C-alpha cells in the first residue's frame, strides 16, 4: 500500500500522529537518492509528521520541523545509515514553479531524497517521476493518506 500499488484511491487511516510517522518511516525505507516526494493536504493534515517518519526511515539527522520560514532544510545522513540526505522543502509561501526552481534543487534531486510540502501541482515538474502523498484530516481527527506514483 505504501508504494501506491493499490492506486490513488487506496486510503490508509492514520488515527494518531505516531501512525503518520510510522507510515512515513515505512515509506522512507523505500526511497533513495533522486526520489522526489510531493506532499499535499491542508494545515494540520500531518505533512510534517510524515516527514519526521521519512527522516527516521532514511536515518538522517534531525530535528525535523516545518521549513515554512526558511523554505528548505537539508538533513545529513546519520553514520551507519543508507547515506542519503533529505532535503525538506515547504512551497507554501512560494509563488509558483519559477520560485521553486530558483531554489536550485537540481543537484539535490540526484543526490538526495527531496520532499516538498504544499508541492502538488508545482513540484512534480522537478523530476521525471515522483511519489505523491495526499493527506487529509477528517472531522474525527483521523488522518487519511493516499499514495500514488507519477
N, C-alpha and C positions, 0 to 999 in steps of 0.2 A: 504494500500500500504506500509506503514511503516513496518509492520510486515513481509513482504516478501510473503504475501498471494497471490500476483499476480504472483509469480515466479520470478526467477532471471532475466528474460528478461523484467520485468516491469520497465520502466525508469521514473524517476521523474526529471523534469528540474528545476534547481535552478539558475535563472538569476542573482541574487545578493547575496553577502555574507550574508546579512540578511536572505535570503531564506534558505541558507545552515544551518545557525544557528537555524532557526525556525524548519527545518527538524530534526536537531539533538535534539532540545528540545522536540519535539513530541516523538521521539524515546526514549529519556532519561526517559520520564514519564512511559514507558512500561517496564523498566529494574529494576532489583532488585539484591540483594546480590547473588553472584555466577554466574552472567551473564558475558560472555566473548564476546566482540565486536572486530572484526578484520576489520581494515580499509586498503583498498588498493587504489592506484592511484598515478599518477606521481606528481612531485613537482608542487605546485600551484593548485592542484585539489580540495582543500578545506577540507583536513583531520582535521587540527587543528581548523578551523572554525566550523566544525561539532562537534568536541569535546567541544568547547565553548558552543554550544547549548545543548549537552548532559549534561554538568555540570549544566546549568540552569534548565533543566528538572529534574535532580536528586537533585537540590538545595544543591550544595556543594560550598565550599569556593574557590575563585579564587585568582589571575588571572590565566586564562588558556593560557599557551604558549607552544610552541613545546618543548618537553623534549629531543631534539636531543642530546645535550651535556651531560645531566645528566642521560639519558636513561629512568628514570622513576620518576614520581611525584605522590604523594598522596594528594588528596584534601578531607578534612574533611567535614562531613555533616554540614549544617547550622542549627541553632536552629529552631525548628518548621517544618523542612523538613522531608523526609522519613527516615532519619538516616542512609543512606547507603553511605560510602565513595566511591570515584572514584580514581582508580589507572590508570594513563595515561602513557603508555609506548611507546617509539619510538624504533623500532627494526632496523632502517635504518643502524646503524653502527655495529650491531651485526653480528657475523659470522655464525649464524645458530641456530638450536634448542638448542644445548648444552649451548650456551651463554645466550639464553633467559631463559632456565631452571635454570641457575646459579643465576638469579635474585630472585629465591625462591618465586615465586608468588603463591605457593600452598595455603598459609593461606589467601592471598588476594582474591583468587578465591572462597573462601567460604564466606567471609565477605564483599566483595566489588564488585563493577562493575569494571571490568578490560577492558580497551580499548588499543589495540595495533595497532599503526600506522605502516605501512610497514610490517604488520604481515602475509599477505596471503602466504600460503604455508609453514608456520613455526608455527605460534601461535595456529592454530586450534588444535594441539595435546595437548595443555594445559588443555582442558576441553572436556567432552563428547559431549557437544552441544555448539554452538556459533552462533553469528549473523555476517554475512559478509556484509560489505558495500563497494561496489566498486564505486569509484568516478572517473569521467573523466572531463577534461576541453576541451570544444570544441574550435574551432578557433574563434568563436564569443564571447568567454569568458563566455559562459553559462556553469555551472557545471551540470553534469547529475549523479544521484545516482541510484544504483541498490542494493536492499537489499534481502538477502536470509538467511535462517536459515539452519544450518548443524548440 
